[in-house]
Amino acid sequence: MYFNETHEAFRASVKRFVDREINPNMEAWEAEGVPLHELFRKMGDLGFLGIRYDPRWGGQGLDYWFETVFIEELGHVWGWGLPVAIMVQTNMATPAIDMFGSDFLKERYLKPAIAGEKVAAIAVTEPGAGSDVAALSTRAVRDGDAYVINGSKTFITNGCQADFLTLLARTSNDPGHHSYGLFVVPTDLHGFSVSKKLDKVGLRSSDTAELFFDNVRVPAVNLIGNEREGFIYQMQQFQHERFTILPITYIACRDIIDMTVTYIKQRIVFGKPLSTKQVLRHRLVEWLAEIESLRHLTYHVVRMKTAGLDATREISMGKLLAAQLLNKVASGCLQMFGGMGFMNETLISRHFRDTRVMSIAGGADEVMKDIVARMEGF
Ligand SMILES: Cc1cc2nc3c(=O)[nH]c(=O)nc-3n(C[C@H](O)[C@H](O)[C@H](O)COP(=O)(O)OP(=O)(O)OC[C@H]3O[C@@H](n4cnc5c(N)ncnc54)[C@H](O)[C@@H]3O)c2cc1C
């Protein structure tokens, strides 16, 4: 109903990649981390990293439905660390370069990111500024033909392997949102360092870093757009980021439920399969109903985006629903697995660990509620 034959052919090629190149390696990557350069090269060759981007920079020039197909298929990955690392590359660190960057930045950074030759990261969060992005204190001060950057960033996905960062920094002391610049910062510049690789509860296949900037001279041409509009650009870039959690969630939740049903059908408790317990069957159906609702909200968002409409309200609602659904399904299904669910050898335990962060990262549930409340006028 929503996807045509071309979309389905594309879906088959992403599915093949997930089945052959990703899932068989997930166990090892959970232990050692993903070699992003190697994997992204392969994905770049297949055109997976620039689905919507202009063919001039190596993109496929396709629509939001193709992007949705791609993200849906990432929902079948056996863990969330790698999909998050991929979506940082495609939907979190590069949309602003595509939307507001110069041809120089597109040639130098977007094109190799699409080809999988350069790994990207998005550097917004700081030790003193997470939900309240405007509280960030990393500074970029103009000095001749460069900006000098001082400060630190934390919780940065792909931070240990990134070749460049899309970084938000304060460019003025004026109050309000027009005091920030968004920069493309190569990580081979003098004064940049990965101060710490962070040890996380979940998403163990992706690396997360604390970064330090000590008088890093970034060429002025690496500023995205206007030096006062970075905050506004980042708010728009967040919409591409937050959208990703919608398709990946309804697919992954369905997979989690399917694997749980397989388990409870064969698990005998009090002389009967667990699946005969009405309370469990009803619980699963309630979640399926929510999964279907989220899927259709997502397709509504895709239609809005395709029509050029602002979907901030619907994406914020969707991100909130998705995160809450994930937490509910991952935790509730682990409960149905009993003790086996708590064992690392059972995939549900990884989903449980990995999905917890979805109510925090990319804008916490409470931040999504604040956005919608503001837009509703209360
Ligand atoms: C695994 C991981 C990967 C990440 N990757 C990146 C990345 O690549 N790049 C990047 O820039 N950042 C990244 N982040 C940072 C992430 O976006 C922030 O953690 C998130 O925005 C929350 O900020 P904080 O952790 O500082 O929490 P805080 O801002 O300190 O908030 C703490 C809690 O307070 C509550 N809260 C917040 N605001 C409100 C409110 N208005 N009303 C009521 N309650 C509220 C929320 O429950 C929130 O969880 C990542 C984080 C994690 C954990």
The ligand as an ORCA input file, in Angstrom:
! r2SCAN-3c Opt
* xyz 0 1
  C      24.542      6.163     24.490
  C      24.413      7.632     24.229
  C      24.769      8.149     23.001
  C      24.693      9.515     22.764
  N      25.144     10.016     21.557
  C      25.228     11.365     21.415
  C      25.858     11.925     20.254
  O      26.293     11.207     19.353
  N      25.973     13.267     20.188
  C      25.499     14.107     21.160
  O      25.637     15.316     21.027
  N      24.891     13.607     22.263
  C      24.756     12.266     22.414
  N      24.153     11.744     23.548
  C      23.655     12.652     24.558
  C      22.143     12.646     24.721
  O      21.518     13.306     23.668
  C      21.857     13.266     26.103
  O      22.252     12.303     27.069
  C      20.410     13.653     26.282
  O      20.101     14.770     25.475
  C      20.094     13.995     27.743
  O      21.014     14.906     28.253
  P      21.758     14.604     29.656
  O      22.298     13.234     29.592
  O      22.692     15.708     29.923
  O      20.589     14.600     30.720
  P      20.072     15.883     31.526
  O      19.864     17.024     30.615
  O      20.935     16.065     32.727
  O      18.647     15.348     31.997
  C      18.539     14.287     32.956
  C      17.098     13.799     32.940
  O      16.257     14.841     33.368
  C      14.992     14.725     32.765
  N      14.625     15.999     32.140
  C      15.318     16.713     31.225
  N      14.653     17.811     30.857
  C      13.500     17.779     31.562
  C      12.361     18.643     31.604
  N      12.290     19.736     30.840
  N      11.343     18.309     32.428
  C      11.404     17.201     33.211
  N      12.426     16.356     33.198
  C      13.469     16.637     32.386
  C      15.095     13.618     31.724
  O      14.492     12.428     32.203
  C      16.581     13.404     31.570
  O      16.889     12.058     31.241
  C      24.191     10.374     23.777
  C      23.796      9.836     25.007
  C      23.907      8.497     25.242
  C      23.514      7.962     26.610
*
